[in-house]
Amino acid sequence: MATEYGQGYGYPSGPGFRGAGAEERRHRLPAPLRAPIEARSWREFGYVMLSLPLGLIMFTFAITMFSLGMGLLITFLGIPVLAAALAGCRGFGALERARARGLLGLDVAAPEPLRVRKHGAMAWMGAVLKNGPAWRHLLYAVVQFPWSVFSFMVSLSFWAYGWAMLTYPLWFWLFPVYGGQGGLQLYGDETHGIYLDNPFEITVTALLGLLITMATPWIVRALTTVDRVMVAGLLGPSRLASRVVELESDRGVVVDAAAADLRRIERDLHDGAQARLVNLAMGLGLAKEKLTEDPQAAARMVDEAHGEVKTALQELRDLARGIHPAVLTDRGLDAALSSVASRCTVPVQVDVDLPARPAPAIEGIAYFTVSELLQNISKHARATRATVDVWRVENRLMLQVVDDGVGGADVSGGSGLTGLSERLGAVDGILVVDSPVGGPTRITAELPWRG
């Protein structure tokens, strides 16, 4: 199950490699100066501007249809009206998810579809009225409107005043030419007025406008954060549905991993021990035929068969140890990991501090994880030493494998570590890789503690 270290640890290659940090885009302007002209800022501002008219339409539809449906519940007509209101809100929700995806970069999955068990209008209306996401869409249509009014007014005010004050030196001429006054009036009453008309006041106005303009994108971003929360929380799938999908995915990973293990065992048996046993049977048959004609040759053949038996037994032991070693069942993780560490090509210090033994399934996954990581270190890390630490934190089993090798480990890109991460994820585990180029490599695995 071990993979090449260059593949499993995701080594970068090629003469032009300069490290991940060198590949990041360099900007000449700092973030505060860059934000007012970034496309992201304008998309977020456009999202806020569109929220008000769309929110007004959704709010009007939701309140009108809901009120009408509730008022007509004394008759049968209220049921189809309520169903139509919920269905319409689901349609508006699809529009809002698309708008958030295009303008905010927020990708929210659609909620679970309606489950209509029977055909007919009554079955459809019953499914809509019992659909939890439809009611959450209705709630979104109601609460989004007042928030859209607030965010629209704040964003538009800051944006308009900021750019107007920043560009005041460009359109200052408008007041003396067409307004008949010295400049923008800051204060005025019946006796006197204060105008921004001298170079100092114009410059201060422009600088203040620059500050407001630089702050506006961050204010808009803070406002759209609330929109992100509402869209993700009310228009996406429920936590229960997401958990069901996650469990179905994890079940698929477990099934695939079990099938891969069965194929590996079958391959190892067919190419290893089985082939040696076939050769052993053939050799013993030939020795039996030569026993009366040439006893010395038969003795040599029996001796060779004895060596084949030893090799086959060793391969079977190694295969059984890779599946689930007896020492793990009998003595636990401490003894099993110490046995694995003794076969590593570099010195490995093992420290297991557990108050009790976890469940056999979790114990087996922990053993498999450390075994795989030590095999990678032994074959490809070019390390001089390694450490393995196992401990428990509340209801989690923690594993950490550290080596002083060349580093460059990466869990992405379909590598062997990706498969290991998927196997841990199937039992709600986590794999965290910290491996800068040049080392050291620190891989931490977290598993649920099940006693």
KEDO-871000 format. One line per field, with one value per residue (C-alpha): residue in one letter; chain; residue number from 1; x, y, z. Coordinates in nm, 2 decimals. Last residue first. Layout:
REM KEDO-871000
residu: a,...
chaine: A,...
num: NUM,...
xx: X,...
yy: Y,...
zz: Z,...
//
This chain:
REM KEDO-871000
residu: g,r,w,p,l,e,a,t,i,r,t,p,g,g,v,p,s,d,v,v,l,i,g,d,v,a,g,l,r,e,s,l,g,t,l,g,s,g,g,s,v,d,a,g,g,v,g,d,d,v,v,q,l,m,l,r,n,e,v,r,w,v,d,v,t,a,r,t,a,r,a,h,k,s,i,n,q,l,l,e,s,v,t,f,y,a,i,g,e,i,a,p,a,p,r,a,p,l,d,v,d,v,q,v,p,v,t,c,r,s,a,v,s,s,l,a,a,d,l,g,r,d,t,l,v,a,p,h,i,g,r,a,l,d,r,l,e,q,l,a,t,k,v,e,g,h,a,e,d,v,m,r,a,a,a,q,p,d,e,t,l,k,e,k,a,l,g,l,g,m,a,l,n,v,l,r,a,q,a,g,d,h,l,d,r,e,i,r,r,l,d,a,a,a,a,d,v,v,v,g,r,d,s,e,l,e,v,v,r,s,a,l,r,s,p,g,l,l,g,a,v,m,v,r,d,v,t,t,l,a,r,v,i,w,p,t,a,m,t,i,l,l,g,l,l,a,t,v,t,i,e,f,p,n,d,l,y,i,g,h,t,e,d,g,y,l,q,l,g,g,q,g,g,y,v,p,f,l,w,f,w,l,p,y,t,l,m,a,w,g,y,a,w,f,s,l,s,v,m,f,s,f,v,s,w,p,f,q,v,v,a,y,l,l,h,r,w,a,p,g,n,k,l,v,a,g,m,w,a,m,a,g,h,k,r,v,r,l,p,e,p,a,a,v,d,l,g,l,l,g,r,a,r,a,r,e,l,a,g,f,g,r,c,g,a,l,a,a,a,l,v,p,i,g,l,f,t,i,l,l,g,m,g,l,s,f,m,t,i,a,f,t,f,m,i,l,g,l,p,l,s,l,m,v,y,g,f,e,r,w,s,r,a,e,i,p,a,r,l,p,a,p,l,r,h,r,r,e,e,a,g,a,g,r,f,g,p,g,s,p,y,g,y,g,q,g,y,e,t,a,m
chaine: A,A,A,A,A,A,A,A,A,A,A,A,A,A,A,A,A,A,A,A,A,A,A,A,A,A,A,A,A,A,A,A,A,A,A,A,A,A,A,A,A,A,A,A,A,A,A,A,A,A,A,A,A,A,A,A,A,A,A,A,A,A,A,A,A,A,A,A,A,A,A,A,A,A,A,A,A,A,A,A,A,A,A,A,A,A,A,A,A,A,A,A,A,A,A,A,A,A,A,A,A,A,A,A,A,A,A,A,A,A,A,A,A,A,A,A,A,A,A,A,A,A,A,A,A,A,A,A,A,A,A,A,A,A,A,A,A,A,A,A,A,A,A,A,A,A,A,A,A,A,A,A,A,A,A,A,A,A,A,A,A,A,A,A,A,A,A,A,A,A,A,A,A,A,A,A,A,A,A,A,A,A,A,A,A,A,A,A,A,A,A,A,A,A,A,A,A,A,A,A,A,A,A,A,A,A,A,A,A,A,A,A,A,A,A,A,A,A,A,A,A,A,A,A,A,A,A,A,A,A,A,A,A,A,A,A,A,A,A,A,A,A,A,A,A,A,A,A,A,A,A,A,A,A,A,A,A,A,A,A,A,A,A,A,A,A,A,A,A,A,A,A,A,A,A,A,A,A,A,A,A,A,A,A,A,A,A,A,A,A,A,A,A,A,A,A,A,A,A,A,A,A,A,A,A,A,A,A,A,A,A,A,A,A,A,A,A,A,A,A,A,A,A,A,A,A,A,A,A,A,A,A,A,A,A,A,A,A,A,A,A,A,A,A,A,A,A,A,A,A,A,A,A,A,A,A,A,A,A,A,A,A,A,A,A,A,A,A,A,A,A,A,A,A,A,A,A,A,A,A,A,A,A,A,A,A,A,A,A,A,A,A,A,A,A,A,A,A,A,A,A,A,A,A,A,A,A,A,A,A,A,A,A,A,A,A,A,A,A,A,A,A,A,A,A,A,A,A,A,A,A,A,A,A,A,A,A,A,A,A,A,A,A,A,A,A,A,A,A,A,A
num: 451,450,449,448,447,446,445,444,443,442,441,440,439,438,437,436,435,434,433,432,431,430,429,428,427,426,425,424,423,422,421,420,419,418,417,416,415,414,413,412,411,410,409,408,407,406,405,404,403,402,401,400,399,398,397,396,395,394,393,392,391,390,389,388,387,386,385,384,383,382,381,380,379,378,377,376,375,374,373,372,371,370,369,368,367,366,365,364,363,362,361,360,359,358,357,356,355,354,353,352,351,350,349,348,347,346,345,344,343,342,341,340,339,338,337,336,335,334,333,332,331,330,329,328,327,326,325,324,323,322,321,320,319,318,317,316,315,314,313,312,311,310,309,308,307,306,305,304,303,302,301,300,299,298,297,296,295,294,293,292,291,290,289,288,287,286,285,284,283,282,281,280,279,278,277,276,275,274,273,272,271,270,269,268,267,266,265,264,263,262,261,260,259,258,257,256,255,254,253,252,251,250,249,248,247,246,245,244,243,242,241,240,239,238,237,236,235,234,233,232,231,230,229,228,227,226,225,224,223,222,221,220,219,218,217,216,215,214,213,212,211,210,209,208,207,206,205,204,203,202,201,200,199,198,197,196,195,194,193,192,191,190,189,188,187,186,185,184,183,182,181,180,179,178,177,176,175,174,173,172,171,170,169,168,167,166,165,164,163,162,161,160,159,158,157,156,155,154,153,152,151,150,149,148,147,146,145,144,143,142,141,140,139,138,137,136,135,134,133,132,131,130,129,128,127,126,125,124,123,122,121,120,119,118,117,116,115,114,113,112,111,110,109,108,107,106,105,104,103,102,101,100,99,98,97,96,95,94,93,92,91,90,89,88,87,86,85,84,83,82,81,80,79,78,77,76,75,74,73,72,71,70,69,68,67,66,65,64,63,62,61,60,59,58,57,56,55,54,53,52,51,50,49,48,47,46,45,44,43,42,41,40,39,38,37,36,35,34,33,32,31,30,29,28,27,26,25,24,23,22,21,20,19,18,17,16,15,14,13,12,11,10,9,8,7,6,5,4,3,2,1
xx: -1.38,-1.44,-1.20,-1.25,-0.94,-0.69,-0.38,-0.08,0.20,0.51,0.78,1.11,1.19,1.37,1.04,0.79,0.60,0.30,0.04,-0.30,-0.51,-0.85,-1.09,-1.46,-1.45,-1.45,-1.23,-0.94,-0.96,-0.99,-0.68,-0.49,-0.60,-0.49,-0.16,-0.10,-0.13,-0.44,-0.32,-0.35,-0.20,0.14,0.47,0.77,1.00,1.36,1.38,1.38,1.08,0.77,0.47,0.18,-0.12,-0.41,-0.72,-1.01,-1.28,-1.09,-0.73,-0.57,-0.21,0.01,0.36,0.58,0.93,1.18,1.55,1.80,1.56,1.60,1.22,1.18,1.18,1.19,0.99,0.72,0.71,0.68,0.38,0.21,0.26,0.14,-0.18,-0.24,-0.19,-0.43,-0.68,-0.66,-0.70,-1.00,-1.16,-1.06,-1.22,-0.97,-0.74,-0.71,-0.53,-0.32,0.03,0.22,0.57,0.77,1.12,1.22,1.58,1.59,1.54,1.21,1.16,1.19,0.93,0.66,0.73,0.71,0.38,0.24,0.37,0.22,-0.09,-0.23,-0.09,-0.29,-0.49,-0.20,0.05,-0.16,-0.10,-0.40,-0.38,-0.01,0.09,-0.10,0.09,0.42,0.35,0.24,0.56,0.76,0.58,0.64,1.01,1.04,0.85,1.08,1.38,1.24,1.17,1.54,1.63,1.39,1.55,1.89,1.77,1.62,1.95,2.13,1.87,1.91,1.69,1.48,1.40,1.41,1.03,0.96,1.20,1.02,0.69,0.85,0.97,0.63,0.46,0.71,0.68,0.31,0.36,0.60,0.35,0.08,0.30,0.39,0.22,-0.12,-0.12,0.01,-0.24,-0.53,-0.43,-0.40,-0.74,-0.90,-0.73,-0.86,-1.21,-1.20,-1.08,-1.35,-1.62,-1.48,-1.47,-1.83,-1.94,-1.77,-1.96,-2.29,-2.19,-2.12,-2.45,-2.64,-2.45,-2.54,-2.91,-2.90,-2.72,-2.99,-2.92,-2.86,-3.10,-3.13,-2.78,-2.56,-2.77,-2.81,-2.44,-2.33,-2.56,-2.42,-2.07,-2.21,-2.22,-1.86,-1.75,-1.94,-1.76,-1.43,-1.50,-1.59,-1.28,-1.06,-1.32,-1.37,-1.00,-0.97,-1.27,-1.10,-0.79,-1.00,-1.18,-0.84,-0.71,-1.01,-0.99,-0.62,-0.67,-0.95,-1.32,-1.48,-1.76,-1.88,-2.19,-2.30,-2.60,-2.91,-2.75,-2.48,-2.25,-2.03,-2.12,-1.93,-1.76,-1.73,-2.09,-2.28,-2.39,-2.29,-1.93,-1.84,-2.00,-1.90,-1.53,-1.49,-1.55,-1.20,-1.08,-1.39,-1.29,-1.22,-1.51,-1.76,-1.59,-1.63,-1.97,-2.12,-1.96,-2.03,-2.39,-2.45,-2.31,-2.50,-2.83,-2.82,-2.70,-3.00,-3.26,-3.11,-3.13,-3.50,-3.56,-3.36,-3.57,-3.89,-3.75,-3.51,-3.80,-3.98,-3.67,-3.65,-4.01,-3.92,-3.61,-3.83,-4.06,-4.39,-4.59,-4.42,-4.48,-4.84,-4.89,-4.73,-4.94,-5.26,-5.17,-5.12,-4.88,-4.75,-4.43,-4.34,-4.00,-3.91,-3.54,-3.27,-3.13,-2.92,-2.55,-2.40,-2.11,-2.02,-1.81,-1.98,-2.11,-2.16,-2.22,-2.43,-2.65,-2.69,-2.78,-3.03,-3.20,-3.23,-3.39,-3.63,-3.75,-3.78,-3.98,-4.22,-4.27,-4.34,-4.60,-4.76,-4.80,-4.95,-5.20,-5.27,-5.36,-5.56,-5.81,-5.96,-6.15,-6.07,-5.71,-5.79,-5.65,-5.33,-5.29,-5.35,-5.10,-4.84,-4.90,-4.88,-4.59,-4.38,-4.45,-4.39,-4.07,-3.94,-4.00,-3.86,-3.55,-3.49,-3.51,-3.28,-3.04,-2.93,-2.73,-2.58,-2.46,-2.33,-2.12,-1.99,-1.90,-1.73,-1.52,-1.42,-1.32,-1.06,-1.06,-1.15,-0.95,-0.61,-0.53,-0.62,-0.45,-0.11,-0.03,0.24,0.07,0.26,0.08,0.18,0.42,0.72,0.54,0.48,0.85,1.09,1.05,1.21,1.44,1.14,0.98,0.75,0.72,0.36,0.43,0.27,0.42,0.78,0.76,0.64,0.34,0.30,0.00
yy: 0.28,0.49,0.79,0.97,0.99,1.27,1.23,1.47,1.47,1.67,1.68,1.86,1.95,2.10,2.19,2.26,1.97,2.03,1.77,1.74,1.43,1.43,1.15,1.13,0.75,0.78,1.09,0.87,0.66,0.97,1.12,0.80,0.81,1.17,1.08,0.84,1.12,1.24,1.60,1.72,1.58,1.74,1.65,1.86,1.75,1.64,1.43,1.52,1.30,1.35,1.12,1.24,1.05,1.18,0.99,1.22,1.22,1.44,1.45,1.11,1.03,0.87,1.01,0.86,1.00,0.99,0.99,1.02,1.11,1.04,1.05,0.79,0.43,0.43,0.75,0.62,0.30,0.49,0.68,0.36,0.19,0.49,0.50,0.12,0.12,0.40,0.24,-0.09,0.08,0.27,-0.06,-0.24,0.03,0.23,0.09,0.26,0.56,0.61,0.75,0.59,0.73,0.56,0.68,0.57,0.51,0.50,0.19,0.10,-0.26,-0.17,0.10,-0.15,-0.36,-0.05,0.04,-0.30,-0.30,0.04,0.00,-0.30,-0.62,-0.91,-0.77,-0.55,-0.83,-1.05,-0.82,-0.70,-0.69,-0.60,-0.85,-1.12,-1.04,-1.03,-1.36,-1.52,-1.40,-1.55,-1.88,-1.88,-1.82,-2.10,-2.34,-2.25,-2.33,-2.67,-2.73,-2.66,-2.92,-3.17,-3.11,-3.17,-3.49,-3.61,-3.55,-3.75,-4.03,-4.08,-4.36,-4.45,-4.10,-3.95,-3.97,-3.84,-3.55,-3.46,-3.45,-3.25,-2.99,-2.96,-2.91,-2.65,-2.47,-2.45,-2.34,-2.07,-1.94,-1.93,-1.75,-1.47,-1.37,-1.52,-1.44,-1.09,-1.03,-1.16,-0.95,-0.64,-0.71,-0.75,-0.43,-0.24,-0.38,-0.27,0.08,0.11,0.01,0.24,0.53,0.46,0.46,0.79,0.94,0.81,0.95,1.29,1.29,1.20,1.48,1.73,1.63,1.66,1.99,2.13,2.19,2.55,2.85,2.93,2.89,2.94,3.23,3.40,3.36,3.49,3.79,3.87,3.86,4.09,4.37,4.32,4.32,4.65,4.80,4.67,4.81,5.15,5.20,5.30,5.54,5.69,5.75,5.89,6.12,6.26,6.33,6.49,6.72,6.81,6.91,7.12,7.29,7.37,7.49,7.74,7.69,7.46,7.70,7.82,8.04,8.37,8.57,8.37,8.03,7.82,7.53,7.31,7.47,7.32,7.60,7.97,8.03,8.12,7.76,7.72,7.84,7.89,7.56,7.33,7.43,7.20,6.90,6.76,6.88,6.71,6.36,6.22,6.39,6.25,5.90,5.88,6.03,5.80,5.48,5.55,5.64,5.36,5.10,5.22,5.27,4.93,4.75,4.88,4.81,4.47,4.38,4.47,4.26,3.95,3.86,3.78,3.61,3.41,3.29,3.16,2.98,2.82,2.71,2.55,2.39,2.21,2.04,1.93,2.19,2.11,1.74,1.79,2.01,1.76,1.47,1.68,1.77,1.41,1.13,0.97,0.97,1.33,1.39,1.75,1.80,1.83,2.17,2.32,2.35,2.69,2.82,3.16,3.36,3.67,3.80,3.48,3.23,3.47,3.55,3.18,3.10,3.39,3.27,2.92,3.07,3.27,2.94,2.79,3.10,3.03,2.67,2.79,3.05,2.80,2.55,2.82,2.91,2.55,2.49,2.82,2.73,2.45,2.69,2.81,2.82,3.12,3.37,3.17,3.14,3.51,3.61,3.37,3.48,3.85,3.82,3.60,3.79,4.13,4.01,3.84,4.15,4.39,4.17,4.17,4.55,4.58,4.30,4.43,4.72,4.49,4.24,4.52,4.64,4.28,4.26,4.60,4.50,4.17,4.35,4.55,4.92,5.03,4.74,4.82,5.11,4.92,4.60,4.75,4.83,4.65,4.32,3.99,3.68,3.37,3.14,3.25,3.14,2.78,2.72,2.82,2.53,2.60,2.30,2.06,1.88,1.95,1.65,1.53,1.32,1.01,1.09,1.17,0.93,0.65,0.48,0.23,0.00
zz: 2.34,2.04,2.01,1.68,1.47,1.42,1.21,1.22,0.96,1.04,0.77,0.83,0.57,0.27,0.10,0.37,0.51,0.74,0.66,0.84,0.82,0.97,1.09,1.07,1.01,0.63,0.66,0.77,0.46,0.25,0.41,0.34,-0.02,-0.05,0.11,-0.17,-0.42,-0.60,-0.63,-0.27,0.05,-0.02,0.13,0.02,0.30,0.25,0.56,0.93,1.02,1.23,1.27,1.48,1.59,1.80,1.92,1.98,2.26,2.51,2.37,2.35,2.26,2.00,1.91,1.64,1.59,1.30,1.23,0.95,0.67,0.30,0.28,0.01,0.13,0.51,0.54,0.30,0.50,0.82,0.69,0.58,0.91,1.10,0.91,0.92,1.30,1.35,1.12,1.31,1.65,1.52,1.41,1.73,1.95,2.15,2.42,2.75,2.91,2.60,2.59,2.31,2.24,1.96,1.86,1.51,1.40,1.02,0.79,0.95,1.07,1.44,1.39,1.28,1.59,1.81,1.64,1.73,2.10,2.17,1.96,2.15,2.31,2.18,1.88,1.77,1.82,1.60,1.31,1.11,0.73,0.68,0.95,0.77,0.45,0.62,0.79,0.46,0.30,0.58,0.55,0.17,0.23,0.48,0.26,-0.04,0.18,0.26,-0.11,-0.18,0.09,-0.06,-0.41,-0.26,-0.10,-0.42,-0.60,-0.33,-0.35,-0.73,-0.87,-0.57,-0.45,-0.80,-0.85,-0.50,-0.56,-0.88,-0.69,-0.41,-0.66,-0.83,-0.49,-0.39,-0.72,-0.66,-0.30,-0.42,-0.67,-0.40,-0.15,-0.38,-0.71,-0.63,-0.26,-0.31,-0.59,-0.38,-0.08,-0.29,-0.46,-0.12,0.01,-0.29,-0.23,0.13,0.03,-0.23,0.03,0.29,0.04,-0.07,0.29,0.34,0.04,0.19,0.52,0.37,0.18,0.50,0.69,0.43,0.46,0.84,0.82,0.59,0.22,0.11,0.10,0.47,0.62,0.31,0.18,0.52,0.61,0.27,0.31,0.65,0.49,0.23,0.49,0.59,0.23,0.17,0.47,0.34,-0.01,0.15,0.36,0.06,-0.08,0.26,0.31,-0.05,0.01,0.32,0.10,-0.17,0.09,0.25,-0.10,-0.18,0.16,0.10,-0.25,-0.16,-0.24,0.01,0.09,0.43,0.43,0.59,0.71,0.62,0.69,0.52,0.59,0.37,0.04,-0.25,-0.43,-0.48,-0.58,-0.90,-0.95,-1.32,-1.35,-0.98,-0.88,-1.17,-1.15,-0.85,-1.09,-1.10,-0.75,-0.61,-0.74,-0.40,-0.24,-0.50,-0.49,-0.11,-0.10,-0.36,-0.22,0.14,0.07,-0.17,0.07,0.38,0.19,0.02,0.33,0.53,0.26,0.19,0.56,0.57,0.26,0.35,0.65,0.46,0.15,0.37,0.58,0.27,0.16,0.50,0.46,0.13,0.28,0.54,0.28,0.44,0.26,-0.07,-0.04,0.05,-0.25,-0.48,-0.34,-0.39,-0.74,-0.86,-0.86,-0.54,-0.34,-0.41,-0.26,-0.33,-0.40,-0.13,-0.11,-0.38,-0.31,-0.21,-0.41,-0.28,-0.53,-0.42,-0.76,-0.97,-0.69,-0.48,-0.79,-0.87,-0.51,-0.51,-0.83,-0.69,-0.38,-0.59,-0.73,-0.38,-0.28,-0.57,-0.45,-0.10,-0.22,-0.46,-0.17,0.05,-0.23,-0.29,0.08,0.13,-0.14,0.08,0.29,0.64,0.52,0.30,0.54,0.58,0.20,0.15,0.42,0.27,-0.08,0.00,0.24,0.01,-0.31,-0.16,0.02,-0.30,-0.51,-0.26,-0.21,-0.58,-0.59,-0.28,-0.34,-0.68,-0.53,-0.27,-0.54,-0.75,-0.46,-0.41,-0.78,-0.77,-0.47,-0.64,-0.96,-0.77,-0.81,-0.45,-0.30,-0.45,-0.22,0.10,-0.03,-0.11,-0.47,-0.67,-0.64,-0.65,-0.75,-0.55,-0.73,-0.52,-0.20,-0.34,-0.40,-0.67,-0.91,-1.25,-1.26,-1.24,-0.96,-0.67,-0.43,-0.36,-0.06,-0.21,-0.55,-0.47,-0.18,-0.40,-0.25,0.02,0.00
//
